[in-house]
Amino acid sequence: MNLHIVALFRFNESYLMEAVELFQTLVRETRKEDGCLQYDLIEDNEQKGTFFIIELWESAEHHNHHNGADHLLNFRKDASKILTENIQVYKGFKVY
């Protein structure tokens, strides 16, 4: 069963260029992963510094593998220095 995820990020506006660079590497490398069906970065058009990633994985097992990937671990480490709050992650399976 496919796993759908939305991850919400809020960055300090002074670090937007750095945040986008971190995201570019994360998205590029994640899209290469087995089981990744969709991994898109969206910037909120009303709240500067707010981004979200829309993810679709073949299965929860594929996503679990992603959680241990070096590029994700590096992103978390580097992004934690410029985030204004904790990342919010919503996971679920399609109901209808």
C-alpha positions in Angstrom: 0.0 0.0 0.0 1.4 3.4 -1.0 2.4 5.8 1.8 1.6 9.5 1.4 3.6 12.1 3.4 3.6 15.8 3.8 6.5 17.4 5.6 6.4 21.1 6.6 9.5 23.2 7.1 9.8 26.8 8.4 13.1 28.5 7.9 14.5 31.9 9.0 14.1 34.2 6.0 17.7 35.2 6.1 18.7 31.6 5.2 16.3 31.0 2.3 19.1 30.5 -0.3 20.9 28.0 2.0 17.6 26.2 2.6 16.9 25.9 -1.1 20.4 24.5 -1.7 19.9 21.9 1.0 16.5 20.9 -0.4 17.9 20.6 -4.0 20.4 18.0 -2.8 17.8 16.2 -0.7 15.2 16.1 -3.5 17.7 15.1 -6.2 19.1 12.2 -4.2 15.7 11.0 -2.8 14.2 10.8 -6.2 16.8 8.1 -7.0 15.7 5.9 -4.2 14.0 2.6 -4.7 10.3 3.0 -4.0 10.1 6.8 -4.3 7.2 7.6 -6.5 7.0 11.3 -5.9 9.1 13.8 -3.9 8.3 17.4 -4.7 9.4 20.6 -2.9 6.8 23.3 -2.7 7.3 26.9 -1.4 4.3 28.5 0.3 3.3 31.5 -1.7 2.0 33.4 1.3 4.4 32.6 4.1 8.0 33.4 3.2 10.4 30.7 4.5 7.7 28.0 4.6 8.2 24.9 2.4 6.6 21.5 2.3 7.6 18.3 0.6 4.9 16.1 -0.9 6.1 12.5 -0.8 4.6 9.3 -2.2 6.3 5.9 -1.5 5.6 2.5 -2.8 5.4 1.3 0.8 6.1 2.2 4.4 9.2 -0.1 4.2 10.6 2.0 1.3 10.1 5.1 3.4 11.8 3.4 6.4 14.8 2.8 4.3 14.8 6.5 3.2 14.9 7.5 6.9 18.4 6.0 7.2 19.7 7.5 3.9 22.9 9.6 4.2 21.4 12.5 2.2 18.4 12.7 4.6 20.6 12.5 7.7 22.9 15.2 6.3 19.9 17.4 5.4 18.4 17.1 8.9 21.8 18.0 10.5 22.4 21.0 8.3 18.8 22.2 8.3 18.4 22.0 12.0 20.7 25.0 12.3 18.5 27.3 10.3 14.9 26.1 11.0 12.7 28.3 13.0 10.7 25.4 14.5 10.6 21.6 14.4 9.7 19.8 11.1 6.1 18.7 11.1 5.5 15.4 9.3 2.1 13.9 8.4 1.8 10.3 7.1 -1.1 8.3 5.9 -2.6 5.9 3.4 -5.1 7.0 0.8 -8.7 6.5 2.0 -10.6 7.3 -1.1 
